[in-house]
Amino acid sequence: MEERESSCPFQRAFGPGMCEMHRRLHEMLAAPGQRMMPVIRGAGIPVDLRDLGDEVAVVADLPGVESGDVAIRLTGPRMLRITVRRREEEGREGYAVRERLSGEMTRVVNLPAEVTDEGAAATLRNGVLAVRLRKVLEEQGVEIPVREG
């Protein structure tokens, strides 16, 4: 038990109770004979988000992913969902460490402004996804004064 607690990534911050929960989660999720990673840093889809004035740009790292394995959906005026399917490599034998993620991953990005799907563009090049979305223009026009009478 001492070896598990000393290698537990949660020991210092949360105490031994969290380590026991981590150990049980490991037992439930890890395949027999394999170790689950103790901490997955930056797991999922890391993104950069930029406000470019009249556009919003989202850039995501998707190494080893092809365009047919990416789905992008504008789910609201300020919300973008990126779903990626990364295929698992054949054969599970021979791994000493297996940290690369596979399967379906989703990232929901809260955008800094309302956007429209008009003129939206997405490209995937060398494992980098770039999405550009036009902002919804604030209501423009001429105000008409209202008079009494």
N, CA, C and O atoms as a GROMACS GRO file, in nm:
protein
  596
    1MET      N    1   0.083  -0.120   0.000
    1MET     CA    2   0.000   0.000   0.000
    1MET      C    3   0.086   0.125   0.000
    1MET      O    4   0.050   0.225  -0.062
    2GLU      N    5   0.198   0.122   0.068
    2GLU     CA    6   0.287   0.238   0.075
    2GLU      C    7   0.338   0.277  -0.063
    2GLU      O    8   0.348   0.396  -0.093
    3GLU      N    9   0.369   0.180  -0.148
    3GLU     CA   10   0.419   0.209  -0.283
    3GLU      C   11   0.312   0.282  -0.364
    3GLU      O   12   0.345   0.376  -0.437
    4ARG      N   13   0.188   0.240  -0.354
    4ARG     CA   14   0.079   0.306  -0.429
    4ARG      C   15   0.063   0.451  -0.386
    4ARG      O   16   0.052   0.541  -0.469
    5GLU      N   17   0.062   0.474  -0.253
    5GLU     CA   18   0.042   0.610  -0.205
    5GLU      C   19   0.158   0.700  -0.246
    5GLU      O   20   0.135   0.816  -0.279
    6SER      N   21   0.280   0.651  -0.243
    6SER     CA   22   0.394   0.735  -0.279
    6SER      C   23   0.394   0.768  -0.428
    6SER      O   24   0.450   0.870  -0.467
    7SER      N   25   0.333   0.684  -0.511
    7SER     CA   26   0.329   0.714  -0.654
    7SER      C   27   0.197   0.781  -0.694
    7SER      O   28   0.176   0.810  -0.812
    8CYS      N   29   0.111   0.806  -0.598
    8CYS     CA   30  -0.018   0.868  -0.626
    8CYS      C   31   0.000   1.017  -0.653
    8CYS      O   32   0.059   1.087  -0.570
    9PRO      N   33  -0.048   1.067  -0.768
    9PRO     CA   34  -0.030   1.209  -0.800
    9PRO      C   35  -0.115   1.302  -0.714
    9PRO      O   36  -0.095   1.423  -0.718
   10PHE      N   37  -0.210   1.248  -0.637
   10PHE     CA   38  -0.302   1.329  -0.559
   10PHE      C   39  -0.265   1.336  -0.410
   10PHE      O   40  -0.328   1.410  -0.335
   11GLN      N   41  -0.164   1.258  -0.368
   11GLN     CA   42  -0.129   1.246  -0.226
   11GLN      C   43  -0.103   1.381  -0.160
   11GLN      O   44  -0.161   1.412  -0.056
   12ARG      N   45  -0.018   1.460  -0.219
   12ARG     CA   46   0.022   1.586  -0.157
   12ARG      C   47  -0.095   1.684  -0.147
   12ARG      O   48  -0.112   1.750  -0.045
   13ALA      N   49  -0.175   1.695  -0.253
   13ALA     CA   50  -0.282   1.794  -0.256
   13ALA      C   51  -0.408   1.751  -0.180
   13ALA      O   52  -0.471   1.834  -0.114
   14PHE      N   53  -0.444   1.622  -0.187
   14PHE     CA   54  -0.573   1.580  -0.134
   14PHE      C   55  -0.568   1.475  -0.025
   14PHE      O   56  -0.670   1.446   0.038
   15GLY      N   57  -0.452   1.417  -0.002
   15GLY     CA   58  -0.440   1.317   0.103
   15GLY      C   59  -0.466   1.176   0.054
   15GLY      O   60  -0.500   1.156  -0.063
   16PRO      N   61  -0.450   1.076   0.141
   16PRO     CA   62  -0.459   0.936   0.102
   16PRO      C   63  -0.597   0.891   0.057
   16PRO      O   64  -0.608   0.794  -0.019
   17GLY      N   65  -0.704   0.958   0.101
   17GLY     CA   66  -0.838   0.919   0.058
   17GLY      C   67  -0.854   0.929  -0.092
   17GLY      O   68  -0.914   0.842  -0.155
   18MET      N   69  -0.801   1.036  -0.150
   18MET     CA   70  -0.809   1.054  -0.295
   18MET      C   71  -0.725   0.948  -0.366
   18MET      O   72  -0.760   0.903  -0.475
   19CYS      N   73  -0.616   0.908  -0.304
   19CYS     CA   74  -0.531   0.804  -0.365
   19CYS      C   75  -0.605   0.670  -0.373
   19CYS      O   76  -0.590   0.596  -0.470
   20GLU      N   77  -0.683   0.640  -0.272
   20GLU     CA   78  -0.761   0.517  -0.274
   20GLU      C   79  -0.865   0.522  -0.386
   20GLU      O   80  -0.887   0.423  -0.455
   21MET      N   81  -0.930   0.639  -0.403
   21MET     CA   82  -1.027   0.653  -0.510
   21MET      C   83  -0.957   0.641  -0.647
   21MET      O   84  -1.011   0.580  -0.739
   22HIS      N   85  -0.840   0.698  -0.659
   22HIS     CA   86  -0.761   0.688  -0.783
   22HIS      C   87  -0.727   0.542  -0.812
   22HIS      O   88  -0.738   0.497  -0.926
   23ARG      N   89  -0.686   0.469  -0.708
   23ARG     CA   90  -0.650   0.328  -0.725
   23ARG      C   91  -0.771   0.248  -0.773
   23ARG      O   92  -0.758   0.163  -0.862
   24ARG      N   93  -0.889   0.273  -0.714
   24ARG     CA   94  -1.009   0.200  -0.754
   24ARG      C   95  -1.051   0.235  -0.898
   24ARG      O   96  -1.091   0.147  -0.974
   25LEU      N   97  -1.040   0.361  -0.933
   25LEU     CA   98  -1.071   0.402  -1.070
   25LEU      C   99  -0.975   0.335  -1.167
   25LEU      O  100  -1.016   0.289  -1.274
   26HIS      N  101  -0.850   0.329  -1.131
   26HIS     CA  102  -0.750   0.261  -1.212
   26HIS      C  103  -0.788   0.114  -1.235
   26HIS      O  104  -0.780   0.064  -1.347
   27GLU      N  105  -0.830   0.047  -1.129
   27GLU     CA  106  -0.868  -0.094  -1.140
   27GLU      C  107  -0.989  -0.113  -1.231
   27GLU      O  108  -0.997  -0.211  -1.304
   28MET      N  109  -1.084  -0.018  -1.227
   28MET     CA  110  -1.204  -0.031  -1.310
   28MET      C  111  -1.174  -0.006  -1.457
   28MET      O  112  -1.230  -0.073  -1.543
   29LEU      N  113  -1.087   0.091  -1.487
   29LEU     CA  114  -1.068   0.134  -1.624
   29LEU      C  115  -0.950   0.070  -1.697
   29LEU      O  116  -0.953   0.056  -1.820
   30ALA      N  117  -0.847   0.032  -1.625
   30ALA     CA  118  -0.729  -0.022  -1.689
   30ALA      C  119  -0.755  -0.164  -1.736
   30ALA      O  120  -0.816  -0.244  -1.665
   31ALA      N  121  -0.708  -0.194  -1.856
   31ALA     CA  122  -0.719  -0.331  -1.907
   31ALA      C  123  -0.627  -0.420  -1.825
   31ALA      O  124  -0.525  -0.374  -1.775
   32PRO      N  125  -0.662  -0.547  -1.811
   32PRO     CA  126  -0.578  -0.638  -1.733
   32PRO      C  127  -0.434  -0.638  -1.786
   32PRO      O  128  -0.410  -0.652  -1.906
   33GLY      N  129  -0.340  -0.622  -1.695
   33GLY     CA  130  -0.199  -0.625  -1.732
   33GLY      C  131  -0.147  -0.492  -1.784
   33GLY      O  132  -0.029  -0.483  -1.819
   34GLN      N  133  -0.228  -0.389  -1.792
   34GLN     CA  134  -0.182  -0.258  -1.838
   34GLN      C  135  -0.201  -0.157  -1.727
   34GLN      O  136  -0.284  -0.175  -1.638
   35ARG      N  137  -0.123  -0.051  -1.732
   35ARG     CA  138  -0.136   0.056  -1.634
   35ARG      C  139  -0.207   0.174  -1.697
   35ARG      O  140  -0.181   0.209  -1.812
   36MET      N  141  -0.295   0.234  -1.621
   36MET     CA  142  -0.358   0.356  -1.665
   36MET      C  143  -0.267   0.472  -1.627
   36MET      O  144  -0.203   0.468  -1.522
   37MET      N  145  -0.261   0.575  -1.711
   37MET     CA  146  -0.179   0.691  -1.678
   37MET      C  147  -0.230   0.755  -1.550
   37MET      O  148  -0.352   0.770  -1.535
   38PRO      N  149  -0.143   0.792  -1.457
   38PRO     CA  150  -0.190   0.852  -1.334
   38PRO      C  151  -0.253   0.989  -1.354
   38PRO      O  152  -0.350   1.022  -1.287
   39VAL      N  153  -0.200   1.069  -1.444
   39VAL     CA  154  -0.254   1.202  -1.472
   39VAL      C  155  -0.244   1.226  -1.621
   39VAL      O  156  -0.138   1.204  -1.681
   40ILE      N  157  -0.351   1.271  -1.682
   40ILE     CA  158  -0.347   1.305  -1.824
   40ILE      C  159  -0.349   1.457  -1.831
   40ILE      O  160  -0.452   1.519  -1.806
   41ARG      N  161  -0.236   1.516  -1.864
   41ARG     CA  162  -0.229   1.662  -1.871
   41ARG      C  163  -0.266   1.707  -2.011
   41ARG      O  164  -0.215   1.654  -2.110
   42GLY      N  165  -0.355   1.805  -2.019
   42GLY     CA  166  -0.395   1.858  -2.149
   42GLY      C  167  -0.471   1.756  -2.231
   42GLY      O  168  -0.472   1.764  -2.354
   43ALA      N  169  -0.535   1.661  -2.164
   43ALA     CA  170  -0.607   1.557  -2.237
   43ALA      C  171  -0.719   1.619  -2.317
   43ALA      O  172  -0.776   1.721  -2.279
   44GLY      N  173  -0.750   1.557  -2.427
   44GLY     CA  174  -0.857   1.606  -2.512
   44GLY      C  175  -0.802   1.683  -2.629
   44GLY      O  176  -0.708   1.638  -2.696
   45ILE      N  177  -0.859   1.797  -2.655
   45ILE     CA  178  -0.822   1.876  -2.772
   45ILE      C  179  -0.778   2.014  -2.726
   45ILE      O  180  -0.862   2.096  -2.690
   46PRO      N  181  -0.649   2.041  -2.726
   46PRO     CA  182  -0.604   2.174  -2.687
   46PRO      C  183  -0.634   2.276  -2.797
   46PRO      O  184  -0.616   2.247  -2.915
   47VAL      N  185  -0.680   2.394  -2.758
   47VAL     CA  186  -0.716   2.497  -2.856
   47VAL      C  187  -0.655   2.632  -2.819
   47VAL      O  188  -0.626   2.660  -2.703
   48ASP      N  189  -0.637   2.715  -2.921
   48ASP     CA  190  -0.610   2.857  -2.906
   48ASP      C  191  -0.731   2.929  -2.961
   48ASP      O  192  -0.787   2.887  -3.063
   49LEU      N  193  -0.771   3.035  -2.896
   49LEU     CA  194  -0.889   3.111  -2.935
   49LEU      C  195  -0.847   3.257  -2.949
   49LEU      O  196  -0.790   3.316  -2.857
   50ARG      N  197  -0.876   3.316  -3.067
   50ARG     CA  198  -0.838   3.456  -3.092
   50ARG      C  199  -0.956   3.538  -3.139
   50ARG      O  200  -1.037   3.493  -3.220
   51ASP      N  201  -0.966   3.659  -3.086
   51ASP     CA  202  -1.064   3.756  -3.130
   51ASP      C  203  -0.993   3.848  -3.229
   51ASP      O  204  -0.902   3.921  -3.190
   52LEU      N  205  -1.034   3.844  -3.355
   52LEU     CA  206  -0.966   3.918  -3.461
   52LEU      C  207  -1.048   4.039  -3.508
   52LEU      O  208  -1.037   4.079  -3.624
   53GLY      N  209  -1.126   4.095  -3.422
   53GLY     CA  210  -1.206   4.210  -3.460
   53GLY      C  211  -1.340   4.168  -3.518
   53GLY      O  212  -1.440   4.160  -3.445
   54ASP      N  213  -1.344   4.141  -3.649
   54ASP     CA  214  -1.470   4.100  -3.711
   54ASP      C  215  -1.482   3.949  -3.725
   54ASP      O  216  -1.582   3.899  -3.778
   55GLU      N  217  -1.382   3.876  -3.678
   55GLU     CA  218  -1.383   3.729  -3.683
   55GLU      C  219  -1.334   3.671  -3.552
   55GLU      O  220  -1.270   3.739  -3.471
   56VAL      N  221  -1.365   3.543  -3.533
   56VAL     CA  222  -1.311   3.465  -3.423
   56VAL      C  223  -1.235   3.349  -3.487
   56VAL      O  224  -1.287   3.284  -3.577
   57ALA      N  225  -1.114   3.324  -3.440
   57ALA     CA  226  -1.033   3.214  -3.492
   57ALA      C  227  -1.010   3.111  -3.381
   57ALA      O  228  -0.973   3.146  -3.269
   58VAL      N  229  -1.031   2.985  -3.415
   58VAL     CA  230  -1.005   2.875  -3.323
   58VAL      C  231  -0.903   2.785  -3.392
   58VAL      O  232  -0.922   2.743  -3.506
   59VAL      N  233  -0.793   2.756  -3.321
   59VAL     CA  234  -0.689   2.668  -3.375
   59VAL      C  235  -0.671   2.553  -3.276
   59VAL      O  236  -0.655   2.575  -3.156
   60ALA      N  237  -0.673   2.429  -3.328
   60ALA     CA  238  -0.663   2.311  -3.243
   60ALA      C  239  -0.557   2.216  -3.299
   60ALA      O  240  -0.547   2.198  -3.420
   61ASP      N  241  -0.479   2.158  -3.211
   61ASP     CA  242  -0.380   2.057  -3.250
   61ASP      C  243  -0.446   1.921  -3.257
   61ASP      O  244  -0.501   1.872  -3.158
   62LEU      N  245  -0.442   1.859  -3.375
   62LEU     CA  246  -0.501   1.727  -3.396
   62LEU      C  247  -0.402   1.637  -3.470
   62LEU      O  248  -0.430   1.596  -3.583
   63PRO      N  249  -0.288   1.606  -3.410
   63PRO     CA  250  -0.190   1.525  -3.482
   63PRO      C  251  -0.243   1.386  -3.517
   63PRO      O  252  -0.309   1.321  -3.436
   64GLY      N  253  -0.213   1.343  -3.638
   64GLY     CA  254  -0.252   1.210  -3.682
   64GLY      C  255  -0.398   1.194  -3.718
   64GLY      O  256  -0.445   1.082  -3.738
   65VAL      N  257  -0.472   1.304  -3.728
   65VAL     CA  258  -0.614   1.299  -3.758
   65VAL      C  259  -0.637   1.347  -3.901
   65VAL      O  260  -0.574   1.443  -3.945
   66GLU      N  261  -0.725   1.280  -3.973
   66GLU     CA  262  -0.760   1.320  -4.109
   66GLU      C  263  -0.890   1.400  -4.108
   66GLU      O  264  -0.968   1.388  -4.014
   67SER      N  265  -0.912   1.480  -4.211
   67SER     CA  266  -1.028   1.569  -4.214
   67SER      C  267  -1.161   1.492  -4.202
   67SER      O  268  -1.257   1.544  -4.146
   68GLY      N  269  -1.167   1.371  -4.254
   68GLY     CA  270  -1.290   1.291  -4.244
   68GLY      C  271  -1.321   1.245  -4.103
   68GLY      O  272  -1.430   1.195  -4.077
   69ASP      N  273  -1.226   1.260  -4.011
   69ASP     CA  274  -1.245   1.218  -3.872
   69ASP      C  275  -1.276   1.336  -3.780
   69ASP      O  276  -1.275   1.321  -3.658
   70VAL      N  277  -1.305   1.453  -3.840
   70VAL     CA  278  -1.333   1.573  -3.762
   70VAL      C  279  -1.473   1.623  -3.795
   70VAL      O  280  -1.510   1.633  -3.912
   71ALA      N  281  -1.550   1.654  -3.692
   71ALA     CA  282  -1.683   1.715  -3.710
   71ALA      C  283  -1.684   1.844  -3.629
   71ALA      O  284  -1.648   1.847  -3.511
   72ILE      N  285  -1.727   1.952  -3.695
   72ILE     CA  286  -1.735   2.082  -3.629
   72ILE      C  287  -1.879   2.130  -3.638
   72ILE      O  288  -1.940   2.126  -3.745
   73ARG      N  289  -1.932   2.175  -3.524
   73ARG     CA  290  -2.072   2.218  -3.523
   73ARG      C  291  -2.082   2.344  -3.438
   73ARG      O  292  -2.032   2.350  -3.326
   74LEU      N  293  -2.149   2.443  -3.494
   74LEU     CA  294  -2.183   2.564  -3.420
   74LEU      C  295  -2.312   2.532  -3.347
   74LEU      O  296  -2.418   2.522  -3.409
   75THR      N  297  -2.305   2.517  -3.215
   75THR     CA  298  -2.421   2.471  -3.139
   75THR      C  299  -2.499   2.586  -3.075
   75THR      O  300  -2.602   2.563  -3.012
   76GLY      N  301  -2.452   2.705  -3.091
   76GLY     CA  302  -2.518   2.824  -3.039
   76GLY      C  303  -2.444   2.945  -3.091
   76GLY      O  304  -2.339   2.930  -3.154
   77PRO      N  305  -2.494   3.064  -3.068
   77PRO     CA  306  -2.429   3.182  -3.122
   77PRO      C  307  -2.291   3.208  -3.063
   77PRO      O  308  -2.212   3.283  -3.120
   78ARG      N  309  -2.260   3.146  -2.948
   78ARG     CA  310  -2.129   3.164  -2.886
   78ARG      C  311  -2.064   3.032  -2.847
   78ARG      O  312  -1.980   3.027  -2.757
   79MET      N  313  -2.102   2.923  -2.916
   79MET     CA  314  -2.049   2.793  -2.877
   79MET      C  315  -2.017   2.707  -2.999
   79MET      O  316  -2.099   2.690  -3.089
   80LEU      N  317  -1.895   2.653  -3.000
   80LEU     CA  318  -1.847   2.568  -3.108
   80LEU      C  319  -1.810   2.433  -3.049
   80LEU      O  320  -1.744   2.425  -2.945
   81ARG      N  321  -1.853   2.326  -3.116
   81ARG     CA  322  -1.818   2.190  -3.071
   81ARG      C  323  -1.731   2.124  -3.176
   81ARG      O  324  -1.766   2.120  -3.294
   82ILE      N  325  -1.617   2.073  -3.133
   82ILE     CA  326  -1.524   2.000  -3.220
   82ILE      C  327  -1.521   1.856  -3.171
   82ILE      O  328  -1.490   1.829  -3.055
   83THR      N  329  -1.553   1.763  -3.260
   83THR     CA  330  -1.550   1.620  -3.226
   83THR      C  331  -1.450   1.553  -3.318
   83THR      O  332  -1.452   1.573  -3.440
   84VAL      N  333  -1.363   1.472  -3.259
   84VAL     CA  334  -1.256   1.405  -3.333
   84VAL      C  335  -1.260   1.257  -3.303
   84VAL      O  336  -1.280   1.216  -3.189
   85ARG      N  337  -1.241   1.178  -3.406
   85ARG     CA  338  -1.232   1.032  -3.391
   85ARG      C  339  -1.090   0.992  -3.428
   85ARG      O  340  -1.051   1.003  -3.544
   86ARG      N  341  -1.014   0.946  -3.329
   86ARG     CA  342  -0.878   0.900  -3.354
   86ARG      C  343  -0.878   0.748  -3.343
   86ARG      O  344  -0.909   0.692  -3.238
   87ARG      N  345  -0.843   0.684  -3.454
   87ARG     CA  346  -0.847   0.538  -3.458
   87ARG      C  347  -0.736   0.477  -3.374
   87ARG      O  348  -0.624   0.528  -3.370
   88GLU      N  349  -0.769   0.369  -3.308
   88GLU     CA  350  -0.671   0.296  -3.228
   88GLU      C  351  -0.586   0.212  -3.321
   88GLU      O  352  -0.636   0.150  -3.415
   89GLU      N  353  -0.457   0.208  -3.294
   89GLU     CA  354  -0.367   0.128  -3.375
   89GLU      C  355  -0.393  -0.019  -3.350
   89GLU      O  356  -0.434  -0.059  -3.241
   90GLU      N  357  -0.368  -0.098  -3.452
   90GLU     CA  358  -0.387  -0.243  -3.442
   90GLU      C  359  -0.291  -0.302  -3.340
   90GLU      O  360  -0.178  -0.256  -3.326
   91GLY      N  361  -0.335  -0.403  -3.271
   91GLY     CA  362  -0.249  -0.478  -3.179
   91GLY      C  363  -0.229  -0.404  -3.048
   91GLY      O  364  -0.188  -0.288  -3.046
   92ARG      N  365  -0.258  -0.470  -2.940
   92ARG     CA  366  -0.244  -0.410  -2.808
   92ARG      C  367  -0.123  -0.467  -2.733
   92ARG      O  368  -0.095  -0.426  -2.621
   93GLU      N  369  -0.053  -0.560  -2.794
   93GLU     CA  370   0.057  -0.626  -2.725
   93GLU      C  371   0.186  -0.546  -2.740
   93GLU      O  372   0.203  -0.469  -2.834
   94GLY      N  373   0.275  -0.565  -2.644
   94GLY     CA  374   0.410  -0.512  -2.654
   94GLY      C  375   0.429  -0.371  -2.601
   94GLY      O  376   0.541  -0.320  -2.604
   95TYR      N  377   0.327  -0.306  -2.554
   95TYR     CA  378   0.341  -0.169  -2.504
   95TYR      C  379   0.391  -0.172  -2.360
   95TYR      O  380   0.338  -0.244  -2.276
   96ALA      N  381   0.493  -0.093  -2.332
   96ALA     CA  382   0.536  -0.071  -2.194
   96ALA      C  383   0.460   0.048  -2.137
   96ALA      O  384   0.423   0.050  -2.020
   97VAL      N  385   0.438   0.149  -2.222
   97VAL     CA  386   0.361   0.267  -2.186
   97VAL      C  387   0.272   0.301  -2.305
   97VAL      O  388   0.316   0.298  -2.419
   98ARG      N  389   0.148   0.333  -2.277
   98ARG     CA  390   0.055   0.370  -2.384
   98ARG      C  391  -0.022   0.493  -2.339
   98ARG      O  392  -0.120   0.482  -2.265
   99GLU      N  393   0.023   0.612  -2.383
   99GLU     CA  394  -0.036   0.737  -2.339
   99GLU      C  395  -0.114   0.809  -2.448
   99GLU      O  396  -0.197   0.895  -2.417
  100ARG      N  397  -0.092   0.775  -2.574
  100ARG     CA  398  -0.161   0.844  -2.683
  100ARG      C  399  -0.308   0.808  -2.680
  100ARG      O  400  -0.346   0.691  -2.668
  101LEU      N  401  -0.392   0.911  -2.690
  101LEU     CA  402  -0.536   0.891  -2.680
  101LEU      C  403  -0.593   0.840  -2.810
  101LEU      O  404  -0.546   0.876  -2.918
  102SER      N  405  -0.697   0.757  -2.800
  102SER     CA  406  -0.769   0.710  -2.918
  102SER      C  407  -0.917   0.708  -2.883
  102SER      O  408  -0.956   0.719  -2.766
  103GLY      N  409  -0.998   0.694  -2.986
  103GLY     CA  410  -1.143   0.696  -2.966
  103GLY      C  411  -1.199   0.832  -3.002
  103GLY      O  412  -1.136   0.909  -3.075
  104GLU      N  413  -1.317   0.863  -2.950
  104GLU     CA  414  -1.382   0.990  -2.981
  104GLU      C  415  -1.359   1.090  -2.869
  104GLU      O  416  -1.375   1.059  -2.751
  105MET      N  417  -1.320   1.211  -2.908
  105MET     CA  418  -1.298   1.319  -2.813
  105MET      C  419  -1.379   1.440  -2.859
  105MET      O  420  -1.391   1.465  -2.979
  106THR      N  421  -1.432   1.513  -2.765
  106THR     CA  422  -1.510   1.633  -2.796
  106THR      C  423  -1.460   1.749  -2.714
  106THR      O  424  -1.429   1.735  -2.596
  107ARG      N  425  -1.451   1.864  -2.778
  107ARG     CA  426  -1.415   1.988  -2.709
  107ARG      C  427  -1.521   2.092  -2.742
  107ARG      O  428  -1.549   2.117  -2.859
  108VAL      N  429  -1.579   2.151  -2.640
  108VAL     CA  430  -1.674   2.260  -2.657
  108VAL      C  431  -1.600   2.389  -2.625
  108VAL      O  432  -1.541   2.403  -2.518
  109VAL      N  433  -1.604   2.482  -2.719
  109VAL     CA  434  -1.532   2.609  -2.704
  109VAL      C  435  -1.635   2.721  -2.687
  109VAL      O  436  -1.722   2.740  -2.772
  110ASN      N  437  -1.624   2.794  -2.577
  110ASN     CA  438  -1.707   2.912  -2.556
  110ASN      C  439  -1.640   3.028  -2.628
  110ASN      O  440  -1.526   3.065  -2.597
  111LEU      N  441  -1.710   3.084  -2.722
  111LEU     CA  442  -1.654   3.190  -2.807
  111LEU      C  443  -1.670   3.326  -2.739
  111LEU      O  444  -1.763   3.346  -2.661
  112PRO      N  445  -1.580   3.419  -2.769
  112PRO     CA  446  -1.584   3.551  -2.704
  112PRO      C  447  -1.692   3.644  -2.758
  112PRO      O  448  -1.714   3.750  -2.700
  113ALA      N  449  -1.759   3.607  -2.866
  113ALA     CA  450  -1.862   3.691  -2.926
  113ALA      C  451  -1.959   3.602  -3.002
  113ALA      O  452  -1.929   3.486  -3.031
  114GLU      N  453  -2.076   3.657  -3.033
  114GLU     CA  454  -2.172   3.583  -3.115
  114GLU      C  455  -2.118   3.574  -3.256
  114GLU      O  456  -2.064   3.672  -3.310
  115VAL      N  457  -2.132   3.455  -3.318
  115VAL     CA  458  -2.082   3.433  -3.453
  115VAL      C  459  -2.195   3.378  -3.540
  115VAL      O  460  -2.299   3.336  -3.490
  116THR      N  461  -2.172   3.379  -3.670
  116THR     CA  462  -2.267   3.324  -3.765
  116THR      C  463  -2.198   3.216  -3.847
  116THR      O  464  -2.076   3.213  -3.859
  117ASP      N  465  -2.278   3.126  -3.902
  117ASP     CA  466  -2.220   3.021  -3.986
  117ASP      C  467  -2.192   3.072  -4.128
  117ASP      O  468  -2.123   3.004  -4.205
  118GLU      N  469  -2.243   3.188  -4.162
  118GLU     CA  470  -2.217   3.244  -4.295
  118GLU      C  471  -2.068   3.275  -4.309
  118GLU      O  472  -2.010   3.347  -4.227
  119GLY      N  473  -2.009   3.220  -4.412
  119GLY     CA  474  -1.867   3.243  -4.437
  119GLY      C  475  -1.774   3.164  -4.347
  119GLY      O  476  -1.653   3.186  -4.350
  120ALA      N  477  -1.827   3.073  -4.267
  120ALA     CA  478  -1.742   2.991  -4.180
  120ALA      C  479  -1.651   2.903  -4.264
  120ALA      O  480  -1.691   2.852  -4.368
  121ALA      N  481  -1.528   2.887  -4.218
  121ALA     CA  482  -1.431   2.805  -4.291
  121ALA      C  483  -1.347   2.726  -4.191
  121ALA      O  484  -1.313   2.774  -4.084
  122ALA      N  485  -1.314   2.602  -4.231
  122ALA     CA  486  -1.229   2.518  -4.147
  122ALA      C  487  -1.132   2.443  -4.237
  122ALA      O  488  -1.170   2.390  -4.341
  123THR      N  489  -1.006   2.440  -4.196
  123THR     CA  490  -0.904   2.366  -4.270
  123THR      C  491  -0.823   2.281  -4.172
  123THR      O  492  -0.805   2.318  -4.056
  124LEU      N  493  -0.777   2.168  -4.220
  124LEU     CA  494  -0.690   2.081  -4.142
  124LEU      C  495  -0.564   2.059  -4.223
  124LEU      O  496  -0.568   1.999  -4.330
  125ARG      N  497  -0.452   2.108  -4.171
  125ARG     CA  498  -0.325   2.096  -4.243
  125ARG      C  499  -0.214   2.060  -4.145
  125ARG      O  500  -0.194   2.129  -4.045
  126ASN      N  501  -0.144   1.952  -4.175
  126ASN     CA  502  -0.033   1.906  -4.092
  126ASN      C  503  -0.074   1.890  -3.944
  126ASN      O  504   0.004   1.922  -3.854
  127GLY      N  505  -0.194   1.840  -3.922
  127GLY     CA  506  -0.238   1.814  -3.786
  127GLY      C  507  -0.288   1.936  -3.710
  127GLY      O  508  -0.309   1.928  -3.589
  128VAL      N  509  -0.306   2.048  -3.779
  128VAL     CA  510  -0.355   2.170  -3.713
  128VAL      C  511  -0.488   2.209  -3.777
  128VAL      O  512  -0.495   2.235  -3.898
  129LEU      N  513  -0.592   2.214  -3.697
  129LEU     CA  514  -0.724   2.255  -3.742
  129LEU      C  515  -0.738   2.405  -3.720
  129LEU      O  516  -0.713   2.455  -3.610
  130ALA      N  517  -0.778   2.478  -3.824
  130ALA     CA  518  -0.802   2.622  -3.814
  130ALA      C  519  -0.946   2.650  -3.854
  130ALA      O  520  -0.989   2.614  -3.964
  131VAL      N  521  -1.020   2.713  -3.765
  131VAL     CA  522  -1.160   2.747  -3.789
  131VAL      C  523  -1.174   2.898  -3.779
  131VAL      O  524  -1.127   2.960  -3.684
  132ARG      N  525  -1.240   2.957  -3.879
  132ARG     CA  526  -1.268   3.101  -3.877
  132ARG      C  527  -1.418   3.122  -3.886
  132ARG      O  528  -1.486   3.065  -3.970
  133LEU      N  529  -1.467   3.206  -3.796
  133LEU     CA  530  -1.610   3.235  -3.788
  133LEU      C  531  -1.630   3.386  -3.785
  133LEU      O  532  -1.563   3.457  -3.711
  134ARG      N  533  -1.723   3.433  -3.867
  134ARG     CA  534  -1.754   3.576  -3.867
  134ARG      C  535  -1.840   3.611  -3.748
  134ARG      O  536  -1.932   3.538  -3.711
  135LYS      N  537  -1.809   3.724  -3.688
  135LYS     CA  538  -1.891   3.773  -3.578
  135LYS      C  539  -2.023   3.827  -3.634
  135LYS      O  540  -2.030   3.874  -3.747
  136VAL      N  541  -2.126   3.818  -3.551
  136VAL     CA  542  -2.254   3.879  -3.586
  136VAL      C  543  -2.235   4.029  -3.570
  136VAL      O  544  -2.196   4.077  -3.463
  137LEU      N  545  -2.263   4.102  -3.676
  137LEU     CA  546  -2.249   4.246  -3.670
  137LEU      C  547  -2.355   4.305  -3.580
  137LEU      O  548  -2.471   4.264  -3.581
  138GLU      N  549  -2.312   4.400  -3.502
  138GLU     CA  550  -2.409   4.467  -3.416
  138GLU      C  551  -2.510   4.539  -3.505
  138GLU      O  552  -2.478   4.583  -3.616
  139GLU      N  553  -2.628   4.549  -3.455
  139GLU     CA  554  -2.735   4.609  -3.534
  139GLU      C  555  -2.695   4.749  -3.578
  139GLU      O  556  -2.656   4.833  -3.498
  140GLN      N  557  -2.706   4.772  -3.708
  140GLN     CA  558  -2.670   4.902  -3.764
  140GLN      C  559  -2.794   4.964  -3.826
  140GLN      O  560  -2.895   4.897  -3.844
  141GLY      N  561  -2.785   5.088  -3.858
  141GLY     CA  562  -2.896   5.157  -3.922
  141GLY      C  563  -2.908   5.298  -3.870
  141GLY      O  564  -2.819   5.349  -3.802
  142VAL      N  565  -3.018   5.361  -3.905
  142VAL     CA  566  -3.042   5.499  -3.865
  142VAL      C  567  -3.157   5.501  -3.767
  142VAL      O  568  -3.263   5.444  -3.791
  143GLU      N  569  -3.134   5.567  -3.656
  143GLU     CA  570  -3.238   5.576  -3.556
  143GLU      C  571  -3.340   5.682  -3.599
  143GLU      O  572  -3.303   5.790  -3.645
  144ILE      N  573  -3.466   5.651  -3.583
  144ILE     CA  574  -3.574   5.744  -3.617
  144ILE      C  575  -3.631   5.798  -3.487
  144ILE      O  576  -3.681   5.722  -3.404
  145PRO      N  577  -3.624   5.928  -3.470
  145PRO     CA  578  -3.676   5.986  -3.344
  145PRO      C  579  -3.828   5.974  -3.337
  145PRO      O  580  -3.897   5.979  -3.439
  146VAL      N  581  -3.879   5.959  -3.218
  146VAL     CA  582  -4.022   5.950  -3.194
  146VAL      C  583  -4.068   6.081  -3.130
  146VAL      O  584  -4.009   6.127  -3.032
  147ARG      N  585  -4.174   6.142  -3.188
  147ARG     CA  586  -4.228   6.269  -3.137
  147ARG      C  587  -4.365   6.246  -3.073
  147ARG      O  588  -4.434   6.149  -3.102
  148GLU      N  589  -4.398   6.334  -2.989
  148GLU     CA  590  -4.532   6.331  -2.929
  148GLU      C  591  -4.634   6.372  -3.032
  148GLU      O  592  -4.608   6.458  -3.116
  149GLY      N  593  -4.748   6.313  -3.026
  149GLY     CA  594  -4.856   6.365  -3.100
  149GLY      C  595  -4.912   6.308  -3.215
  149GLY      O  596  -5.007   6.363  -3.271
   0.00000   0.00000   0.00000
